[in-house]
Amino acid sequence: MTEKNKEKLFTQAEVDNIVKERLERERKRYNSDNDMVETLQKELVTVRAELQSLKADNEAKATALKAEQVNKTIIQELEKANGVNPTELARLFINNTSVDDTGSVVYTDDSGKSIPIGEHIKAWAYKSPWAIKAVQNPGSGQGGSVSSIGNSELRNAFGLK
């Protein structure tokens, strides 16, 4: 026999065994890849749930921060206007006050018109002398002007009968 004819010949059983071993290796690799994909999918679901939770948490914090900003601004504006009890008077404005897209605190009236809360409180204070402290200017002489208001006016202001 020549060297060209010395090729190794395999029996059917040997070929079957070689194919079987190769298929086993490929199955293991495929199953490993499949397990990895399943693991990654589970991690993705977990990460998405955590992200949703963080988004909801951030939205809640942002809402609380805006509410705090609104309340603080109302009280500051009432203090500037010499409101009798700014913390209590703030309740009159809180439901119609919000933070607009520019970050400004605005009051929205029943018609839907929004104005800066400071402007609204100034106008309201002018119309509501019962809620404003009487302020005397130093050296202005005798007494100061003390606003006199009726009991019914106070009851109306606080929605009492």
MOGI-V781541 format. One record per helix or strand of 2 or more residues. SS is the DSSP state (alpha for helix, beta for strand). FROM is the first residue (numbers start at 1). TO is the last residue. Records with the same first field share a line. If there is no record, write none. Layout:
SS: FROM-TO  FROM-TO
//
This chain:
alpha: 3-6  12-80  86-89  91-94  117-127  129-131  151-157
beta: 97-99  105-108  114-116
//
